Each structure stands twice: as C-alpha cells, then as structure tokens.
Amino acid sequence: AAVLRGRLKFPPAYKDVVGQDLIRGLLCQQVTKRLGASVSGLQEVRNHKYFAIEGGNLFDKLLGRELEPPWTPGQWKPGTEQKRPPGYDKEQQELFGNASSGSANAGGVPDVVKQQGFFCNVFRRLHK
C-alpha cells in the first residue's frame, strides 16, 4: 500500500544510479509497468543491469558456483571458556560412550536409550 501512496525519494548519499533504477522498477506505482510484473517476471529482474557482472550475470554465476567468496571463515572451534550445562559430559558418555565400552546393544542404540522418556523415545524411533 505504501508503494501506491508514497513518493519514492532516495537519500542524497545514495549515488548508485543503476541501483536507483532497479529500486524504482521494483517499486513502480503502476503495477503493469513494475519490474518483474510482466509475463517474463523473474527473468526481467535477473536481466537488469544492476546484476550484470564481468563475464555474465550475477544469478548465472551464483547458480553455477563460479564466484569466489570475498571471505571464508575458518573452522569453528569452541572456546575454552564455553560453559556446558551440569551433567553434559556424563550424559554424552552414557548416550554415546566409547564404541569399545559395550554400552550399546547390537543395533548400535545405547542401553540408556531403552529407558522411558521423551528424549529416549525420539532416539528409539530413529534407530528402528
């Protein structure tokens, strides 16, 4: 409703003319002239010059996994100061203990999972 009533104004600091053109097209008050509202719809938006990059179209490069990420995070490691809830380690040991400990039955389901309780019922369903 705001698109139909309001007047689109860009802040003076936003100088990207191509970006302004894309936004104007998407927020056009006349529905029939709005970018992406025609029969070709999404293709119209994808082909807008805002998404044109060297060697093709941004969407095609993304879908083809041809772009290098600007930054790649390293492998996550929990901090040493991270607190675990009381009993966490004991529960982990009971549920998933060492494979050689014999705490799991032949099906690979730990003995404690055979006990009653919601958590155990969920495990039972997953391991049937």
KAQUIGI-V546517 format. One record per residue. N is the residue number from 0. RES is the residue in three letters. SS is DSSP state (~ for helix, > for strand, _ for the rest). D_CENTER is the distance of its C-alpha to the mean C-alpha in Angstrom with 1 decimal. Layout:
BEGIN
n->N res->RES ss->SS d_center->D_CENTER
n->N res->RES ss->SS d_center->D_CENTER
END
This chain:
BEGIN
n->0 res->ALA ss->_ d_center->29.0
n->1 res->ALA ss->~ d_center->28.7
n->2 res->VAL ss->~ d_center->28.3
n->3 res->LEU ss->~ d_center->31.5
n->4 res->ARG ss->~ d_center->33.5
n->5 res->GLY ss->_ d_center->32.4
n->6 res->ARG ss->_ d_center->33.3
n->7 res->LEU ss->_ d_center->30.6
n->8 res->LYS ss->_ d_center->31.5
n->9 res->PHE ss->_ d_center->29.7
n->10 res->PRO ss->_ d_center->30.3
n->11 res->PRO ss->_ d_center->32.9
n->12 res->ALA ss->_ d_center->30.6
n->13 res->TYR ss->_ d_center->28.1
n->14 res->LYS ss->_ d_center->30.1
n->15 res->ASP ss->_ d_center->27.6
n->16 res->VAL ss->~ d_center->29.7
n->17 res->VAL ss->~ d_center->27.3
n->18 res->GLY ss->~ d_center->24.5
n->19 res->GLN ss->~ d_center->27.0
n->20 res->ASP ss->~ d_center->27.9
n->21 res->LEU ss->~ d_center->24.4
n->22 res->ILE ss->~ d_center->24.1
n->23 res->ARG ss->~ d_center->27.6
n->24 res->GLY ss->~ d_center->26.9
n->25 res->LEU ss->~ d_center->23.9
n->26 res->LEU ss->_ d_center->25.9
n->27 res->CYS ss->_ d_center->29.3
n->28 res->GLN ss->_ d_center->31.5
n->29 res->GLN ss->_ d_center->33.0
n->30 res->VAL ss->~ d_center->30.7
n->31 res->THR ss->~ d_center->32.4
n->32 res->LYS ss->~ d_center->31.9
n->33 res->ARG ss->_ d_center->28.2
n->34 res->LEU ss->_ d_center->25.9
n->35 res->GLY ss->_ d_center->24.1
n->36 res->ALA ss->_ d_center->26.5
n->37 res->SER ss->_ d_center->28.8
n->38 res->VAL ss->_ d_center->29.0
n->39 res->SER ss->_ d_center->27.0
n->40 res->GLY ss->_ d_center->24.2
n->41 res->LEU ss->~ d_center->21.0
n->42 res->GLN ss->~ d_center->23.1
n->43 res->GLU ss->~ d_center->24.9
n->44 res->VAL ss->~ d_center->21.8
n->45 res->ARG ss->~ d_center->20.6
n->46 res->ASN ss->_ d_center->24.2
n->47 res->HIS ss->_ d_center->24.6
n->48 res->LYS ss->~ d_center->26.0
n->49 res->TYR ss->~ d_center->23.2
n->50 res->PHE ss->~ d_center->20.9
n->51 res->ALA ss->> d_center->23.8
n->52 res->ILE ss->> d_center->23.6
n->53 res->GLU ss->_ d_center->26.2
n->54 res->GLY ss->_ d_center->26.5
n->55 res->GLY ss->> d_center->24.8
n->56 res->ASN ss->> d_center->21.9
n->57 res->LEU ss->~ d_center->18.5
n->58 res->PHE ss->~ d_center->16.8
n->59 res->ASP ss->~ d_center->19.1
n->60 res->LYS ss->~ d_center->18.4
n->61 res->LEU ss->~ d_center->14.6
n->62 res->LEU ss->~ d_center->15.1
n->63 res->GLY ss->_ d_center->17.9
n->64 res->ARG ss->_ d_center->16.0
n->65 res->GLU ss->_ d_center->19.0
n->66 res->LEU ss->_ d_center->17.7
n->67 res->GLU ss->_ d_center->17.9
n->68 res->PRO ss->_ d_center->15.3
n->69 res->PRO ss->_ d_center->17.3
n->70 res->TRP ss->_ d_center->16.6
n->71 res->THR ss->_ d_center->15.6
n->72 res->PRO ss->_ d_center->15.4
n->73 res->GLY ss->_ d_center->18.0
n->74 res->GLN ss->_ d_center->17.9
n->75 res->TRP ss->_ d_center->17.2
n->76 res->LYS ss->_ d_center->20.5
n->77 res->PRO ss->_ d_center->21.4
n->78 res->GLY ss->_ d_center->24.0
n->79 res->THR ss->_ d_center->27.5
n->80 res->GLU ss->_ d_center->27.8
n->81 res->GLN ss->_ d_center->25.0
n->82 res->LYS ss->_ d_center->26.8
n->83 res->ARG ss->_ d_center->26.4
n->84 res->PRO ss->_ d_center->27.8
n->85 res->PRO ss->_ d_center->31.5
n->86 res->GLY ss->_ d_center->32.0
n->87 res->TYR ss->~ d_center->28.6
n->88 res->ASP ss->~ d_center->30.3
n->89 res->LYS ss->~ d_center->33.0
n->90 res->GLU ss->~ d_center->30.6
n->91 res->GLN ss->~ d_center->28.6
n->92 res->GLN ss->~ d_center->32.0
n->93 res->GLU ss->~ d_center->33.2
n->94 res->LEU ss->~ d_center->30.2
n->95 res->PHE ss->~ d_center->29.4
n->96 res->GLY ss->_ d_center->32.5
n->97 res->ASN ss->_ d_center->33.9
n->98 res->ALA ss->~ d_center->34.3
n->99 res->SER ss->~ d_center->38.0
n->100 res->SER ss->~ d_center->38.6
n->101 res->GLY ss->_ d_center->39.2
n->102 res->SER ss->_ d_center->37.2
n->103 res->ALA ss->> d_center->35.4
n->104 res->ASN ss->_ d_center->37.3
n->105 res->ALA ss->_ d_center->37.7
n->106 res->GLY ss->_ d_center->34.5
n->107 res->GLY ss->_ d_center->32.4
n->108 res->VAL ss->_ d_center->31.9
n->109 res->PRO ss->> d_center->33.1
n->110 res->ASP ss->~ d_center->36.2
n->111 res->VAL ss->~ d_center->34.7
n->112 res->VAL ss->~ d_center->32.3
n->113 res->LYS ss->~ d_center->35.4
n->114 res->GLN ss->_ d_center->36.2
n->115 res->GLN ss->_ d_center->35.5
n->116 res->GLY ss->_ d_center->32.5
n->117 res->PHE ss->~ d_center->29.2
n->118 res->PHE ss->~ d_center->27.2
n->119 res->CYS ss->~ d_center->29.8
n->120 res->ASN ss->~ d_center->29.7
n->121 res->VAL ss->~ d_center->26.0
n->122 res->PHE ss->~ d_center->26.8
n->123 res->ARG ss->~ d_center->29.9
n->124 res->ARG ss->~ d_center->28.0
n->125 res->LEU ss->~ d_center->25.6
n->126 res->HIS ss->_ d_center->28.5
n->127 res->LYS ss->_ d_center->31.0
END
